[in-house]
């Protein structure tokens, strides 16, 4: 049977998916009705604002800033491994960071461009994480009254918030200790090798450093996997490798960073 | 077999609730979980007490009506199983079983174990359909669908909208539900014309009611249809792509 639907199609295809009800014009909810936990972005808001208002947009920011932070953490660790090559190597490397791209750019400008990107990524990561956490708390105001029995969530995924906070607090101390030197009485600007040695010869600092870097490795174990999902990078052919990648990244960062205080305390770095 | 039940009782939506304890002495291991609750309710009615309210319909695992937290797991300990298809033989004799309703801001308790899952319908209303004239089915060969695509779409379409993903999610997110409903249509050729407006509309509606996804994977483990969290990645990708799609502009550029 031939279908004569051409005129009908015209009207239906024009209907599309316009926002069904413009914000703020809905009828007030009846007392028994469920109220939304969040207001949507205004329908005419600038698209990046609308995108960021969604949890998917915030997770996208988490993933992209996470990639910047992962790259930084990896390069930072590789740079630090130069302490094993000796005092001159690592101090020379530290000086190179400041003179990078000279004379095309004035001294430290390239470094500050990288630092700006890093600071932006850091704040983007923290602000999104905070807002997502608040969103999740609002999505379940009444908790389960009986104990939950988690099946799939692992230790890393469930402690992201806490490992993140530990790493964040550690970064502040780390800057005070080895960048500004205010928390390190032996601090000499530019002498990376001795600064590191004097810092880790304090057992409490070495212990805090080890704890923070184990937290960082646990954070990476979940983050470096779930960033693929947040960005929509999913292909059955490569999915198993996402897990291997995250595990390897976490182990490399964890082992590399923890080795520094351990080797100072063991007297290898002296 | 004997079971010791600890069941959430709540007379109405905004009334205070609490656990009540019941003992059942003569439960057959062949009973489904809901049949066990039927026995409990018969016992309660015989004693002149209020029976436990819970949602159920087909009892064949396909309607999505039933659902409750059983010992801290959505739909109980058996994977890929709705509450109605969970049998008492999965529990030990003399087992202690705690039963609680789904908990989420969008899932208000109506009574006891029965919750309002209307927020999921709102997500469907926002875009979980194809704007097409209905009539008699078109000739099947006029629109070829690759086998792999049909299979993937069917895997997503298996969603029965029970809400276990939201209930199981530590964040109270409905990403697995929305992703399944988005993917079911967005994978098929019939879904392409509205692909990006659909994902935008459905996600925006979801955002009003539910939390965010942190990829714990609890939803996938709880899902009675074992829908994969891979669909969430697909939804995320389409949602990002939708930000850059403006087909209207292309049409106007001449």
Interface residues (C-beta under 8 A of the other chain):
Chain A: X1 X3 X5 X8 X9 X12 X13 X15 X16 X17 X19 X20 X31 X32 X34 X36 X37 X38 X39 X40 X41 X47 X48 X50 X51 X53 X54 X55 X56 X57 X58 X59 X60 X132 X135 X136 X138 X139 X140 X141 X142 X143 X144 X145 X146 X147 X148 X149 X150 X151 X152 X153 X154 X157 X158 X160 X222 X225 X226 X228 X229 X230 X231 X232 X233 X234 X236 X239
Chain B: X6 X8 X13 X14 X19 X69 X71 X72 X73 X77 X98 X100 X103 X104 X105 X106 X107 X108 X116 X118 X119 X125 X126 X127 X131 X132 X133 X135 X136 X138 X170 X171 X172 X173 X175 X193 X194 X197 X198 X200 X201 X203 X204 X207 X208 X209 X210 X211 X212 X213 X214 X215 X216 X217 X218 X220 X221 X222 X229 X230 X232 X233 X234 X235 X236 X237 X238 X239 X240 X243
